[in-house]
Amino acid sequence: MNNRLCAMFGIEAPIFAFSHCRDVVVEVSRAGGLGVLGMARAHPDRVEEDLRWIDAHIGGRPYGVDILMPAKYEDVAEVDIDALPPEHVAFVQQLLDEAGVPRLPPDQADRAARELLAGFHMTPRESLRMLEVCLRHPIKLIVNALGSPPRDLVERAHALDIKVGALVGQVAHARKHRDVGCDLVVAVGTEAAGHTGEIGSMVLWPRIVDAVAPLPVLGGGGVGRGRQLAAALALGCEGAWCGSIWLKTVQSELTPEIRAKLLAAGERDAVLTRTVTGKSCRTLRNAFSAAYDAPGAPEPLPAPLQNMLWWAHGRTRVERARAEPFLTYPVGQLVGDMNADSSVRQVVQDMLLELAETKERLDAMLD
Ligand SMILES: Cc1cc2nc3c(=O)[nH]c(=O)nc-3n(C[C@H](O)[C@H](O)[C@H](O)COP(=O)(O)O)c2cc1C
């Protein structure tokens, strides 16, 4: 393929892959797309290790990073886990008790909670530390996940010949991204995994394309095959931003239990819920998200407290007991179309083949 984004990054196909897994990032870039490593919640030391590994394995192909630089968040470092509201803690404990998930001995539970939360890196200060690490590597793209990146960050990146993009789910926010100097905008429809808005890709993408023209736009949310890539291009996007589809590949980070659950799930199992992070997040339906729909359940806490609540009082218990009904992972509505294992290279090849077939079909129809 050949368009502005291919030229901007020296890639063969404008398929941008979000993944928390370094193997996926490397494989996508080696297959001709551009892998973007998500680093929410990663420790800066871990980021350094992953980027070194990527540099050693990616064969000089371009890649990027995705950071969570929230405009407004409680500073987690200053939130003590003992300060989580007791009625919310009791709700989680009772839920797990009733489901027969064994409690941990109190000292172990406390240690596990504090260890997990020590690895919870989501403050703007921590994002900046991670960014410093990234800037020492040959990254070609920085994508900001929550809101517009600060203008000085954009200028710093540009001075290092790094492009900057930002995710968006609403037209009004897209213009802010353009105004701070972003080189591209990622329009993410509600179908997507993770934090997402309410507007579907089909309606959102062309609106954002028009709003930020002439900036290039990537269409995200529901792109996992060639016909969906063709749709994004037809609606004015110049490439696709894909996250969920990589989860079905053998390179992905999933445990066998979650992989099995994902491959068996249908579209309606990818629910939009505030129970994971406190913000609207699309994730695999599970007993924890369902419990908050029941009458009398509390409202989820604001971000990042809801996340901390689960990490401190649910996660370790569930993982130790391998309590399948509570297992979840961010995934988009695409999950209904993800029924068998594949490899990253195969996904990219299938996508391009189906794109070419779609073009032929349309050409024949339009002639
Ligand atoms: C497992 C998983 C975790 C995600 N975590 C993040 C994240 O930390 N930051 C972010 O910007 N987007 C995150 N996303 C969302 C992707 O960036 C992307 O917007 C989305 O996956 C695109 O829609 P799709 O899932 O339909 O392909 C995540 C996606 C997945 C599948």
PDBQT file of the ligand as one rigid body, heavy atoms in Angstrom, charges set to zero:
ROOT
HETATM    1  C1  LIG A 401      -6.028  -5.830  26.023  1.00  0.00    +0.000 C 
HETATM    2  C2  LIG A 401      -6.178  -4.388  25.622  1.00  0.00    +0.000 A 
HETATM    3  C3  LIG A 401      -5.712  -3.402  26.469  1.00  0.00    +0.000 A 
HETATM    4  C4  LIG A 401      -5.824  -2.061  26.095  1.00  0.00    +0.000 A 
HETATM    5  N1  LIG A 401      -5.275  -1.095  26.892  1.00  0.00    +0.000 NA
HETATM    6  C5  LIG A 401      -5.136   0.137  26.387  1.00  0.00    +0.000 A 
HETATM    7  C6  LIG A 401      -4.291   1.095  27.028  1.00  0.00    +0.000 A 
HETATM    8  O1  LIG A 401      -3.709   0.826  28.070  1.00  0.00    +0.000 OA
HETATM    9  N2  LIG A 401      -4.145   2.313  26.447  1.00  0.00    +0.000 N 
HETATM   10  C7  LIG A 401      -4.774   2.612  25.260  1.00  0.00    +0.000 A 
HETATM   11  O2  LIG A 401      -4.571   3.692  24.722  1.00  0.00    +0.000 OA
HETATM   12  N3  LIG A 401      -5.612   1.750  24.653  1.00  0.00    +0.000 NA
HETATM   13  C8  LIG A 401      -5.766   0.520  25.171  1.00  0.00    +0.000 A 
HETATM   14  N4  LIG A 401      -6.527  -0.388  24.497  1.00  0.00    +0.000 N 
HETATM   15  C9  LIG A 401      -7.362   0.033  23.364  1.00  0.00    +0.000 C 
HETATM   16  C10 LIG A 401      -6.609   0.101  22.037  1.00  0.00    +0.000 C 
HETATM   17  O3  LIG A 401      -5.701   1.170  22.047  1.00  0.00    +0.000 OA
HETATM   18  C11 LIG A 401      -7.551   0.354  20.857  1.00  0.00    +0.000 C 
HETATM   19  O4  LIG A 401      -8.130   1.627  20.958  1.00  0.00    +0.000 OA
HETATM   20  C12 LIG A 401      -8.671  -0.644  20.683  1.00  0.00    +0.000 C 
HETATM   21  O5  LIG A 401      -8.248  -1.943  20.980  1.00  0.00    +0.000 OA
HETATM   22  C13 LIG A 401      -9.181  -0.575  19.236  1.00  0.00    +0.000 C 
HETATM   23  O6  LIG A 401     -10.373  -1.260  19.047  1.00  0.00    +0.000 OA
HETATM   24  P1  LIG A 401     -10.429  -2.858  18.836  1.00  0.00    +0.000 P 
HETATM   25  O7  LIG A 401     -10.193  -3.426  20.179  1.00  0.00    +0.000 OA
HETATM   26  O8  LIG A 401     -11.810  -3.073  18.332  1.00  0.00    +0.000 OA
HETATM   27  O9  LIG A 401      -9.371  -3.219  17.853  1.00  0.00    +0.000 OA
HETATM   28  C14 LIG A 401      -6.469  -1.729  24.869  1.00  0.00    +0.000 A 
HETATM   29  C15 LIG A 401      -6.932  -2.732  24.023  1.00  0.00    +0.000 A 
HETATM   30  C16 LIG A 401      -6.800  -4.054  24.387  1.00  0.00    +0.000 A 
HETATM   31  C17 LIG A 401      -7.301  -5.126  23.451  1.00  0.00    +0.000 C 
ENDROOT
TORSDOF 0
